[in-house]
């Protein structure tokens, strides 16, 4: 699970351009990758899987695969010209391998071209019997959860260790990956994933793991918006059959109770109903109003990924997610949860944050779901910063895509949900991330030590520069003045091309261990695929990375 993480008490965690710039990734690929295959000749997903299976046999040694290892397909991308990209997860003696994922790239005729691997070396362990017991690993994880929530009284603490092979942090080793979860004093969830050396008991890494009929509705933040609903007798349900059955329900200010990774009870998601198909009043006092914002955010995010990138739903399988609003008590957070395939929104405390159902927050959190189904960027170190930045980038592009005059697109994150007690006018700033007092504008060797919501600043800054360029400018009434590390002047190539490049990099080239240097390579490869090596766009990607000190 991943959360918006505004960093206030109780929030401990983890359109492209406006209408008229509606070039889809699929269209860009069709134009840029030649010769284009006829639709009838384009390989199917099944064909790509068959081709990739043959390649795994032929290229096993080059991919570092041995008889002790197994593979499982995570995602498949077939380009317009028939080029195929199949992404795999890996096991070693049936244990999950962190950093074992890889992508094989195949030509249109199914022959092997290349591969991107999260881990380059061969995996070999002398034993898969841990010296550290599972209960001891659980105790260490609980201590780490308490340490990350100092001053907070935690209750209903549980921890579930899983034996894994860690290939993300140097030489492969046996490790316990433990998910420790609890509730804070208000009953809101806190969670931390702890990676512990199964031989020595040393903590390897840790990260927060709470990652979140046609009618109309009056929303809190986006004015009156259209809604697709489902008639049910004399009433209407807030369920959208045109977008995979997405729906919004009332969590009734309750929370989930999960023990050892199994949820014994979940906050409800009672589907909202309405008598006349006109939802909400625009005021927070009406519980349907927040539901309008949440459903609208889901609708726009679905449309953005489908119409711009050709992706049908978060998982790319046409299935809708669902929303829960009014979760917990004064809960200053929102999060995407893969285990329920749902978005959850708190109402905020009213002093620092209001209800967290704004459009860019919805796009941000649901994009965590897209990342988990594609590159699965590990939520710590530099890859964690890239994970968070991916959600900020796409959340911002969703906001621009909406073209909503009540919530015009901008490069501020969460500007609608902050209140006077928060102390600034947004959660984060993409043009100059350090304006929040914590985020990094530029890469340095210590970047991976920052919280992922702060190390994300470098990629956010890159994205802003690539889209808009450096220097002073005003966009939709908001003033920006983006600096560069090397004093260079960067010329932007627009939001549509930023989105196309980042999406292709995420879904085709990035892996769980991708760091900032790897992100530069991945986005350059994406730009080369879409626009050609040496193109204006390709050169702009390199210039924007250099401007944030990623070379």
Number of C-alpha atoms within 10 A of each C-alpha: 23 27 28 29 21 24 14 12 11 24 20 24 27 26 27 30 23 19 11 7 15 16 16 21 26 18 16 18 19 17 15 18 20 11 11 16 17 11 11 7 11 19 23 16 16 10 14 24 20 12 20 26 14 14 19 16 11 12 16 13 11 12 22 15 21 13 8 11 18 17 19 11 16 17 20 22 19 20 20 25 22 25 21 31 25 24 27 20 19 20 20 21 16 13 16 20 26 23 25 30 26 26 28 23 25 22 17 20 13 20 15 19 14 14 18 18 23 21 25 14 16 16 21 15 13 7 8 17 11 16 12 17 14 19 12 13 28 24 17 21 29 25 14 18 26 20 11 18 16 9 8 15 12 20 14 13 19 21 27 22 25 16 22 25 27 24 23 19 13 9 13 20 21 23 30 28 27 28 26 29 29 25 21 18 13 16 20 25 24 24 27 25 24 28 26 27 23 26 16 11 18 14 17 16 15 21 24 25 21 24 23 29 15 12 16 18 25 22 27 25 21 22 16 20 17 17 21 22 23 21 16 11 8 8 12 22 21 27 25 21 14 14 20 17 16 23 29 31 24 23 23 17 19 17 20 19 21 19 18 16 16 10 12 10 11 13 18 17 21 15 18 18 20 17 13 11 21 18 28 23 18 21 14 15 10 12 18 27 22 34 30 33 30 29 31 26 26 27 23 19 29 25 21 27 24 19 17 24 19 15 19 19 24 23 18 17 10 16 14 24 24 21 26 28 32 28 26 24 19 20 26 30 32 32 27 27 21 19 10 12 18 23 26 29 30 27 24 26 18 16 13 18 26 22 26 29 32 27 31 31 31 34 27 33 28 30 27 31 26 23 23 18 17 24 26 24 27 23 24 24 24 28 26 28 28 28 30 33 27 25 27 33 27 27 29 26 27 31 30 24 26 25 16 17 10 12 18 17 26 21 28 19 25 26 20 23 25 23 18 11 11 16 11 14 17 19 22 27 24 29 27 25 25 18 16 17 9 15 24 24 28 23 23 13 6 10 21 20 12 18 21 27 26 24 32 32 32 31 31 30 30 31 28 23 32 26 22 21 24 24 16 10 13 10 12 9 10 12 13 19 12 21 21 23 14 10 9 14 16 22 17 21 17 19 24 21 24 27 24 23 25 22 22 22 23 24 24 27 27 28 30 26 27 28 20 23 13 16 23 22 19 24 26 24 21 25 29 19 18 25 20 17 15 11 13 13 23 21 15 22 29 19 22 29 28 20 27 24 18 21 14
